């Protein structure tokens, strides 16, 4: 009788969890602009293993291997998509990297010009949007951001829900066995139940959407970047940022420019310098809006609801008729999180400063504030 009740309760749990997942990780309520940039986990699941669809992890290779990745996906760490030398110099600015190098990298991952690229990270958004901006800037418009990343995929994976429940039950069995260790017969029964659940977990784990392990070898394909299709309206150079900085300092609130520093305050004031950049600080005239204001940490989604995002930008005085440049440390990450949010809200002139602080902080000819 007890086991029957537990089974019923478990089925109710699965049903309610699935309902919540459908509401949180589905695309109901997505606006046209959201659909142009994002794909929900419920929709992404349908594309797993499909021809001409490649899921791309923007997280590091260590995360890909040890924390996990979507089965069959490739790894393109967003931080490394910004290509500069040790002094922050970029050879093909404002492009993230030179076209020939970008072609070789993309093709080596088995991605062709016809591939639908689905960029993802853990769930926070910066690394996924970094991958999105990289592809989008080179004219690869068939690219989406997986809203909620790996955590969203876990939430809509029925086998993952079972595995998680079995693991919780095993913890309870161990706890009970420890509390009643004097009763050898009961302990043996509990251990037997534990072994049954472990066997079930071992059977389910290879079927999970999220797997661990090294990135497999991919069959290289030809990829061509058409310079006529480069999305120059998405990226910006240090010269343009300098022009905006001087304009803001001269005109203040009357300037048609806004520069958004998306980094943490320790970086902005120069206390924390990443990757041995020569100088700490920020671009004069910047507005400080940290990327974490964009992510929905409560629901583990890459973006908050559009109305919440609009309130944030309104609070900081970011207007749709302004030309907006966002930067972080390498231009493919925290700044792209802000730019995607802006673009989904209709800020058409929101651009990424691809060189970001890695370039600006190392260029002694450029002004800084602390």
N, C-alpha and C positions, 0 to 999 in steps of 0.2 A: 504493500500500500504506500509506504513511504517513497519507494522508488518511482511509483506511478505519479505521485504528487510532484516529485522533483522533475520528472520528465515533462509534465504539463507546464510547470513553472518555467522550465528551460525553453519550451516551445513558445510560450508567451513572450519570454525575454527576446528570443530571436525575431519574433514577429514585430515587436515594438522597436527593436534596434534597426531592423530593415526599414521600418516606416520613417524613423528619424534620419537614417542615411539617405533615403529617397528625397526628403525635404531639404536636408543640408547639402548633400553632395550631388544633387540633380541640377538640371538646367532650367527648371521651372522658375520663372521670375527673371531670367536673364534678359536684359535689354539687347537691342540690335548691336550696340557698341560693345557690350560685354561678349556677345557671341563672336564678334569680329576678332577679339583678342583671346578669349578663354575657351576652355573645354572642361566640362564637369567630369568627375570621376565616373558617374553612371554612364555617360556617353563614351568616355575614353575606354572603358572596359570592352565595349563592343568592337574596338579597333585593335585589340591585342592580337598579334600574330598576322595581321592583315598585310597584304602586299602593298608596297609603296607607302607604308606608314612606319615611321621610326620614332620611338620614344627616346628622348635625349636627356640624360641626367646632367644638371648643371652643378652638382655637388662634386667634391673632391674624389679622387680615386680611392682614398682611404674610406670615405663614407660609402662609396659604391660597393666596395668589397666587404667591409665589416658591419656596417649598419644596414645596408641593403639597397636594392635597386629594383625597378620594375623588370620582370622577366623579359629578356630579349632586347633590353634597351642598351644604348651606347653611352659612354661617358665623355662629356666635354666640359670640364671644369670652367665655370664662368670667369673665374679670376685669371685663367690663362688665355682667355680669348682676347684680352687686351694685351697686345704684344709690344713691349718696349724693352730697351736694353737696361743695364744696371743703373744708368743715369736718368731713366725715365723718358729717354728719347724714343719717339715713334716714327718709323720710316715713312709711313703712308698716311699720316694724319690728314683728316680726322677719322679715317677708317680704323677699325679696331686692329686690323693687321693688313698687310699687303695682299692684294687679290690673289696672286699666284700661290702664296702660302695658305690662304684661306681655302682656295680650291682644293689643294692637296689634302688639307686637314679634313674638310667636309667629305670629300670623295673616299678617304681612307676609312670612314665610318660607315661606308655602304649607303650613303645618302646621295641621291641623284637630284636633278633639278625638278623632277616630278614628285618627289617625296613630300608627304605631309609630315612635318616635324612637330612633335608634341614635346615641349620643353617642361621639365619638372625639377623639383628639389624636394626637401623634406616636407615642407608645407608653407614655409614662411614667405617665399616668393622672390627674394633678390636673385638667387642663382638661376632660377627658372626664367625670370625676366631678362637676365643677362644673356642667356642663350637666345631668347626671343629677339632681343635687340641686335645681336650679332647677325643672325640670319636675315632679319628684316632689313638691316642696313645694307646688306649685299643684294637686295632685290628679291630675296626668297620670301614671297608673301604668304606662302602656304605653310604658316607656322602658328601654333596655338600654345597657350600656357595652361598647364593642367592645374586648375584651381584646387589647392589643397594638397597637391603633390602625393608623395607616398602615403601619408597619413590618411588621405581621402580614399586612396585605393584599398588600403587595409580596411577601412570602415565599410566599404561596399563588397568586400570579399567574404562570401558565406563560409568558406573553409577557414579563413582567418578568425572569424567569430567563434567557430567551433574549437579551433586550437586554443584560443585565448580562454574560452570557458573550461576546457579540459585542464589547462594549466592552473587555473584558479581552483578547480576541484582537487587537483593533486596537492596543492598547498594545504587545503582543508583536511585532506586525508592524512598528510604528514603531521599536521598539528594535532589531529585526533589520536593518531598512533602514539605520538609522544606523550600526550596527556594520559593515555591509558596503557602505558607500556607494560604494566603488571599483567594485563590480560593478553597472554600470548596468542590465544586463539583469535581474538578480535584483531590484534595487530597483524597477524598473518592474513586475515581476510582483507584488511585495509590495504596491505601491501599488494595483494593479488589484484584488487580493484585499480590500484595505482599502475600496475604493469599493463593492465588492459587499456587504460587511458594513454599510456606512453606509446603503445603499439598503434593506437588510433592516430595519435599526433604524428608519428613517423610516416604513416600512410598518407596523411593530409599535407604535410610540409612541402613535398615536391610539387604540389598543385597550387600553392599560394601565388598570388600576384606578385608579392615582394619576395625576392630571393637574395641570398648572400653569395659572395665569391668573386673571383677575378673577372674582369671584362673579357669576353671571348674574342677571338680573332675574327675580323670582319673581311668580307671579300670587297676589295676596293672597286669603286666605280668611277666613271668620268663625271666630273662636276665642272660646270663652266659659269663664271661670273661675267655678266654683261655689264660693262661700265656705264652703259646708257640707262640701265635699270637701277643703279645705286640710289637708295633713298636718302638723298642729301638733306632732306627736310627733317630727318630723325637725328642727325649727328651734327656736332659743332666743334670747331677748333679752338685752340687757346687764344688765337688772335680775335676771334669773335667774342669770346668770353671777356677778354681784356677790354674790348670796346664797350661791352655791356656794363662792366664794372665801373669804368670811368663815367659812363652816362648816369648810372645810379648815384655815384658820389656827387655828381654835379647837380642833378635834378631831383634827387630824393624820390618821394612818392609820385612825382610827376613823370618819372622815367617810364618808358614803355617796355623796359626790360625787368626781369626778375631772375636772380641767380639763387638756386636752392642748394644749400649744403645739406646732404642727407646723412651725414656721418654722426657718430656719437660726440658728445660735448668734449670729451677728453682729447679727441683728434682736432676738433674745431679750435680749441684754445692752445693747441700745440703741445700738450702734455704727453700724448701718445702718438708716436710716429711709426707707421707700419712699413714693413719691407725696407727699412733703413733709408727712407726718403730723407733728403738733406735737411729740409726745413719743415717744422710743424706750423700749423695755423690755418687760415682760411682765405678765400678770395675776398678782397674788400667789397663791401656792399651786399654780401650774401645774406639770405634769409635762412635761419636755422630750423629746418623741419626734418627731424630724424625719420628714417624709413619705417621704423617700427610703428609709427602712427597709421600706417596703411594696412598692415596685416591684421587679420581677424584671429587673434590668439585664442579667444574663447572657443570658437568652432574649428580651429585649426584649418582655416582657409587662407589663401594667399592675399585676399583682399576683403576689406569690410564692405558693407553694402554701400552702393553709390551715394545714397543720401547722407550717410555718415562721412564719407570721403569729401563730399561737397562742403559739409560744415567745417571740416578740418581746413580745407583750402580757403574757405571764406574767412575763417578765423585769422589765417596768416596773410590775408589780403591778396591772394593770388587770383588774378583776373583773366578771363578768357581772351581779352583783346591784347594781352601782353605777350611778348616773346620770352619764353621761359627756358633757362638752361639749368639742368640738374647735374650735380657731380657727386662723386663719392671718393673712393681711393683709386679704383681702376676703371670706372665708367661702365662696367658690366656687373651690375649687382644692385646695391642699395639705390643708386641713382635711377636705374631702369625701373625699379619698383615704383618710384614716384612718377616717372614719365608715363608708364602704362596706365596708372590710376588717373592721371591728368587726361590722357588721350581718351580713355573710356568715358570721361565726363565732358568731352567735346573741346578740350584745350588743344586746338590744332597746331599751335606753335610751341609745343613742349618738346624740347630736344635734349639729347644726352651729350654731355661733354665727355667724349671718349677718353681723352688723356687724363682727366680728373686730377686728383692731388698727386698721383705718381709722376705726372708730367709737370704740373704747376709748381709743386713743392721743390722740384729738382732744378727748375729754371731760375737762375739767380737774377735774370732780367725782369722777372715778373713780381709785382708787389704782393705782399701778404699782410694780413692783420692777425693778431693773437688775442 
